[in-house]
Amino acid sequence: MSNVVQLAGTVLTVLTLAALASPLPADDDFPIVGTYTENQVCKADGSDPGVSRVKITRHDIDSLFGLCTILSKKREGPTFVVHVECKGPGGSQMLGDVNFTPREDKTIDFSDQDQTYKAVLYRCPD
């Protein structure tokens, strides 16, 4: 009987240590969080009023198109595939997927699921 209790204690200890060692969700699992401009380098002083801005958080994407709630996200190689529900002008709602692919030059290629809209996002300074 004491061997069973000792084995159970060992198993619980291993499971507890494994749970504590698991990384907690953080911005590292969605490193594209930030504010961007579309198709033009973001000016640090904010003097680019005619440029469309995109703000990405862990929960939503706010752009000229409207506010999109992130329903799910997954990584496929270097690309983040994000399933969104968007509320556009006039209250219209749309479900779809958008893709974000970080590039080596620190920009992000953006496209919708059908590749009908594409843009390059330039990160703005924090």
PLY file of the C-alpha trace (Angstrom):
ply
format ascii 1.0
element vertex 126
property float x
property float y
property float z
element edge 125
property int vertex1
property int vertex2
end_header
0.00 0.00 0.00
2.81 2.45 0.82
4.34 1.83 -2.64
1.05 2.94 -4.25
0.94 6.11 -2.13
4.60 6.82 -2.88
4.01 6.28 -6.63
0.94 8.54 -6.56
2.95 11.23 -4.79
5.72 10.97 -7.36
3.26 11.21 -10.25
1.59 14.28 -8.69
4.98 15.92 -8.19
5.98 15.30 -11.82
2.64 16.63 -13.10
2.89 19.73 -10.90
6.43 20.46 -12.10
5.38 19.96 -15.72
2.48 22.40 -15.29
4.73 24.98 -13.66
7.33 24.61 -16.40
4.79 25.17 -19.20
5.00 28.66 -20.64
2.11 30.96 -19.93
0.43 32.61 -22.91
2.11 35.91 -23.65
2.70 38.29 -26.50
5.53 35.95 -27.55
2.94 33.55 -28.98
1.45 36.44 -31.02
4.42 38.77 -31.57
2.63 40.98 -34.10
0.78 42.93 -31.39
1.31 46.63 -32.04
0.33 49.64 -34.14
1.15 49.74 -37.85
0.68 51.83 -40.96
-0.35 50.29 -44.27
1.98 50.41 -47.25
4.02 53.33 -45.91
6.70 53.65 -43.24
5.27 54.90 -39.95
6.59 58.29 -38.87
7.65 58.41 -35.23
6.17 61.88 -34.72
2.70 60.84 -35.94
2.80 63.31 -38.84
1.32 60.83 -41.29
-2.42 61.60 -40.93
-3.37 60.41 -44.43
-2.01 56.92 -43.83
-4.26 54.09 -42.73
-3.34 52.76 -39.28
-3.89 49.24 -38.00
-3.82 48.39 -34.30
-3.42 44.71 -33.43
-3.97 43.42 -29.89
-4.27 39.86 -28.63
-8.07 40.20 -28.86
-8.87 42.45 -31.82
-7.72 44.29 -34.92
-8.80 47.90 -35.40
-8.37 49.43 -38.85
-10.03 51.75 -41.33
-12.23 48.82 -42.32
-13.66 48.49 -38.82
-13.17 46.59 -35.59
-12.47 42.88 -35.92
-12.63 40.51 -32.98
-10.05 37.72 -33.07
-11.94 34.44 -32.66
-8.91 32.17 -33.09
-5.35 32.24 -34.32
-2.87 29.61 -35.35
0.61 29.56 -36.73
1.38 27.87 -40.04
5.13 28.16 -40.51
5.99 31.85 -40.44
2.36 32.91 -41.06
-0.28 33.71 -38.46
-3.73 32.68 -39.71
-6.31 34.67 -37.77
-10.06 33.94 -37.83
-11.96 37.19 -37.25
-15.45 38.59 -36.94
-15.52 42.15 -38.27
-18.01 44.93 -37.81
-17.76 47.19 -40.81
-19.27 50.56 -41.62
-23.03 50.58 -41.24
-22.95 47.71 -38.75
-22.38 44.96 -41.31
-20.75 41.83 -39.91
-18.39 39.46 -41.65
-16.48 36.31 -40.70
-13.21 35.48 -42.37
-9.55 34.64 -42.15
-6.65 37.03 -42.51
-2.96 36.16 -42.79
-0.01 37.98 -41.25
3.47 36.94 -42.37
6.40 38.69 -40.63
9.29 39.46 -42.99
12.99 39.71 -42.23
12.89 43.50 -42.73
10.50 43.76 -39.73
7.43 44.49 -41.87
4.40 42.20 -42.09
2.70 40.98 -45.23
-1.07 41.11 -44.73
-3.71 39.45 -46.90
-7.29 38.30 -46.61
-8.29 34.67 -47.10
-9.07 35.14 -50.79
-5.98 37.23 -51.51
-8.24 40.05 -52.77
-6.61 42.61 -50.48
-2.92 42.73 -49.69
-0.84 45.25 -47.77
2.53 45.65 -46.12
2.31 46.72 -42.49
5.05 48.93 -41.02
5.35 48.91 -37.23
5.03 52.26 -35.49
7.29 53.07 -32.55
5.69 52.39 -29.16
0 1
1 2
2 3
3 4
4 5
5 6
6 7
7 8
8 9
9 10
10 11
11 12
12 13
13 14
14 15
15 16
16 17
17 18
18 19
19 20
20 21
21 22
22 23
23 24
24 25
25 26
26 27
27 28
28 29
29 30
30 31
31 32
32 33
33 34
34 35
35 36
36 37
37 38
38 39
39 40
40 41
41 42
42 43
43 44
44 45
45 46
46 47
47 48
48 49
49 50
50 51
51 52
52 53
53 54
54 55
55 56
56 57
57 58
58 59
59 60
60 61
61 62
62 63
63 64
64 65
65 66
66 67
67 68
68 69
69 70
70 71
71 72
72 73
73 74
74 75
75 76
76 77
77 78
78 79
79 80
80 81
81 82
82 83
83 84
84 85
85 86
86 87
87 88
88 89
89 90
90 91
91 92
92 93
93 94
94 95
95 96
96 97
97 98
98 99
99 100
100 101
101 102
102 103
103 104
104 105
105 106
106 107
107 108
108 109
109 110
110 111
111 112
112 113
113 114
114 115
115 116
116 117
117 118
118 119
119 120
120 121
121 122
122 123
123 124
124 125
